Amino acid sequence: MSALAAYRGRWALVTGGADGIGRALCAALAARGVNVTLVDIRSDPAQETAAALQSTGAAVVPETADVSDRDAMIALAARVRDRGHAPALLWINAGVAAGVGLCEARQRAVEWVFGVNVRRPSRRTSATGAGRATSASPARRRR
């Protein structure tokens, strides 16, 4: 039995889910019956990916949000909660790169990369309520 089998029919939230590793992750979850809230900063690619994954039979709901914006993440969490889609799984996949080495990057670019990739994940986790979701994970319920 797959470790994801326990999450079949439950919800996952994946940031950066429109392409690349995030898209592959959303596809793998949906193929195993896990419903997905697919979050990306780009609306059109998020909607296109969600549409492409509908054939899996799992629900895939696209959401547009800037993960570096705390207020946007709080609003996202409220929308997800209001739909009854509290995530049992949270994948913080969204990330950015400056396109140059650290020593060549401008200070603003370094702060942006550090903010999105290091500081913001903890804010995303608290905004989505993932800490509360883990207490209801299948592994804990079996104890």
C-alpha positions as CSV (number, residue, x, y, z in Angstrom):
1,M,0.0,0.0,0.0
2,S,1.3,3.5,-0.9
3,A,1.9,5.9,1.9
4,L,-0.4,8.2,0.1
5,A,-3.3,5.7,0.1
6,A,-4.2,7.0,3.6
7,Y,-4.8,10.5,2.0
8,R,-7.1,9.3,-0.8
9,G,-10.1,11.7,-0.9
10,R,-8.4,14.2,1.4
11,W,-6.8,17.5,0.4
12,A,-3.3,18.6,-0.3
13,L,-2.1,22.1,-0.9
14,V,0.8,22.6,-3.3
15,T,2.5,25.9,-3.9
16,G,4.3,26.4,-7.2
17,G,2.0,23.8,-8.7
18,A,1.6,25.1,-12.2
19,D,4.8,23.6,-13.8
20,G,8.0,21.7,-13.2
21,I,8.3,19.7,-10.0
22,G,5.1,21.3,-8.6
23,R,3.1,20.1,-11.6
24,A,4.6,16.6,-11.4
25,L,3.8,16.5,-7.7
26,C,0.2,17.6,-8.3
27,A,-0.1,15.0,-11.0
28,A,1.3,12.2,-8.7
29,L,-1.1,13.2,-5.9
30,A,-4.1,13.4,-8.1
31,A,-3.3,10.1,-9.7
32,R,-3.4,8.5,-6.3
33,G,-6.8,10.0,-5.5
34,V,-5.6,12.9,-3.4
35,N,-7.6,16.1,-4.1
36,V,-5.3,19.1,-4.7
37,T,-5.4,22.8,-4.2
38,L,-2.9,24.0,-6.8
39,V,-1.4,27.4,-5.9
40,D,0.7,29.4,-8.2
41,I,1.4,33.1,-8.7
42,R,0.4,32.7,-12.4
43,S,-3.3,32.3,-13.0
44,D,-3.4,30.9,-16.5
45,P,-0.8,28.2,-16.0
46,A,-2.5,27.1,-12.7
47,Q,-5.8,26.8,-14.5
48,E,-4.2,24.9,-17.4
49,T,-2.5,22.4,-15.1
50,A,-5.7,21.9,-13.1
51,A,-7.7,21.3,-16.3
52,A,-5.1,18.8,-17.5
53,L,-5.3,16.8,-14.2
54,Q,-9.1,16.6,-14.1
55,S,-9.0,13.3,-15.9
56,T,-7.5,11.7,-12.8
57,G,-10.9,11.8,-11.1
58,A,-9.4,13.8,-8.1
59,A,-10.6,17.3,-7.6
60,V,-7.9,19.8,-8.6
61,V,-8.7,23.4,-7.7
62,P,-6.4,26.2,-9.0
63,E,-5.7,29.2,-6.8
64,T,-3.6,32.3,-7.6
65,A,-1.5,33.7,-4.8
66,D,1.9,35.3,-4.2
67,V,3.5,33.1,-1.6
68,S,5.7,36.0,-0.6
69,D,2.7,38.1,0.4
70,R,1.5,37.2,3.9
71,D,-1.9,38.8,3.4
72,A,-2.4,36.9,0.1
73,M,-1.6,33.6,1.9
74,I,-4.0,34.4,4.8
75,A,-6.7,35.2,2.2
76,L,-5.9,31.9,0.4
77,A,-6.2,30.0,3.7
78,A,-9.6,31.6,4.3
79,R,-10.8,30.5,0.8
80,V,-9.6,27.0,1.3
81,R,-11.1,26.7,4.7
82,D,-14.5,28.2,3.5
83,R,-14.6,25.5,0.8
84,G,-13.9,22.8,3.4
85,H,-10.6,21.9,1.8
86,A,-8.3,22.0,4.8
87,P,-5.0,20.5,3.7
88,A,-4.0,17.2,5.2
89,L,-0.8,17.5,3.2
90,L,1.1,20.7,2.5
91,W,3.9,20.9,0.0
92,I,5.8,24.2,-0.1
93,N,7.3,23.9,-3.5
94,A,7.2,27.5,-4.7
95,G,10.7,29.0,-4.9
96,V,12.6,31.6,-6.8
97,A,16.2,32.2,-8.0
98,A,18.0,35.5,-8.9
99,G,19.5,34.0,-12.1
100,V,23.0,35.0,-11.0
101,G,25.4,33.9,-8.3
102,L,25.0,35.2,-4.8
103,C,28.1,37.4,-5.1
104,E,26.9,38.9,-8.4
105,A,23.3,39.6,-7.3
106,R,22.1,42.9,-6.2
107,Q,21.1,43.2,-2.6
108,R,17.4,43.5,-3.5
109,A,17.5,40.3,-5.4
110,V,19.3,38.5,-2.6
111,E,16.6,39.7,-0.1
112,W,13.8,38.6,-2.5
113,V,15.3,35.1,-3.0
114,F,15.9,34.7,0.8
115,G,12.5,36.1,1.6
116,V,10.5,33.7,-0.7
117,N,12.7,30.6,-0.1
118,V,13.6,30.9,3.5
119,R,11.5,33.4,5.5
120,R,8.2,32.9,3.8
121,P,7.7,29.1,4.2
122,S,7.0,29.4,7.9
123,R,4.5,32.1,7.2
124,R,2.8,30.0,4.5
125,T,2.6,27.1,6.9
126,S,1.0,29.2,9.7
127,A,-1.4,30.9,7.2
128,T,-2.7,27.6,5.8
129,G,-3.1,26.0,9.2
130,A,-0.9,23.1,8.3
131,G,0.2,22.7,11.9
132,R,-3.4,22.0,12.8
133,A,-3.8,19.6,9.9
134,T,-0.9,17.4,10.9
135,S,-2.6,16.6,14.2
136,A,-5.4,14.9,12.2
137,S,-3.0,13.0,9.9
138,P,-3.8,9.3,9.3
139,A,-0.7,8.1,11.2
140,R,-1.8,10.0,14.3
141,R,-5.4,8.9,14.1
142,R,-4.4,5.2,14.2
143,R,-2.7,5.5,17.6
